[in-house]
Amino acid sequence: MSPSLIAACIWAVVASVAAMLPQRTHWPAAFLLIACGIPLIGWVTYQNGPYWGMIVLAAGVSILRWPVIYLIRWLRRQPERPE
């Protein structure tokens, strides 16, 4: 197993542990996990190819689904048009 996939598995374990912490720590932990996860996805893709990169991306989105849901809601919001 490549070092990038080992790091991705460790990231998933840390994300699972962060989910078990009190709720007030969820968002700071999510921001930290996102900041670490984006370069990790690039590293996995570089070492193992795009299929593994997509698998790791899907795993990350399934773990951090609420930040993704809020991002989609924010992107769907229509800007107000001045009349």
C-alpha positions in Angstrom: 0.0 0.0 0.0 1.4 3.4 -0.9 2.1 6.0 1.7 -0.6 8.3 0.3 -3.3 5.6 0.8 -2.0 5.0 4.4 -2.3 8.7 5.1 -5.8 8.7 3.6 -6.8 5.8 6.0 -5.3 7.7 8.9 -7.2 10.8 7.9 -10.5 8.8 7.8 -9.8 7.4 11.3 -9.0 10.9 12.6 -12.3 12.2 11.0 -14.2 9.4 12.7 -12.7 10.2 16.1 -13.4 14.0 15.5 -17.1 13.1 14.9 -17.2 11.4 18.4 -16.0 14.6 20.1 -18.5 17.1 21.6 -20.6 19.0 19.1 -18.9 22.4 19.7 -15.7 21.0 18.2 -17.2 19.7 15.0 -16.8 22.7 12.8 -13.3 23.6 13.8 -12.4 19.9 13.3 -14.1 20.0 9.9 -12.1 23.0 8.7 -8.9 21.3 9.8 -9.8 18.1 8.1 -10.7 19.9 4.9 -7.4 21.8 5.0 -5.5 18.5 5.3 -7.8 16.5 3.0 -7.5 18.6 -0.1 -3.7 18.2 -0.5 -4.1 14.5 0.5 -6.5 13.9 -2.4 -4.0 15.4 -4.8 -1.2 13.2 -3.3 -3.4 10.1 -3.6 -4.3 11.0 -7.2 -0.7 11.7 -8.1 0.6 8.4 -6.7 -2.2 6.0 -7.5 -4.2 7.5 -10.4 -7.5 9.3 -10.8 -9.7 6.3 -9.8 -8.2 6.1 -6.4 -8.3 9.8 -6.1 -12.1 9.8 -6.8 -12.6 7.0 -4.3 -10.8 9.0 -1.6 -12.7 12.1 -2.6 -16.0 10.2 -2.3 -15.0 8.9 1.1 -14.1 12.4 2.3 -17.4 13.8 1.1 -19.3 11.0 2.8 -17.5 11.8 6.1 -17.7 15.6 5.8 -21.1 15.8 4.2 -22.5 18.8 6.1 -19.9 21.3 4.9 -20.5 20.0 1.4 -24.3 20.4 1.8 -23.8 24.0 3.1 -21.5 24.8 0.2 -24.0 23.5 -2.3 -26.8 25.6 -0.7 -24.6 28.7 -0.7 -23.7 28.2 -4.4 -27.4 27.7 -5.4 -28.5 30.9 -3.8 -29.4 33.4 -6.5 -27.8 36.8 -6.3 -30.2 39.6 -5.9 -30.6 41.6 -9.1 -31.0 45.4 -8.8 -34.1 46.6 -10.6 
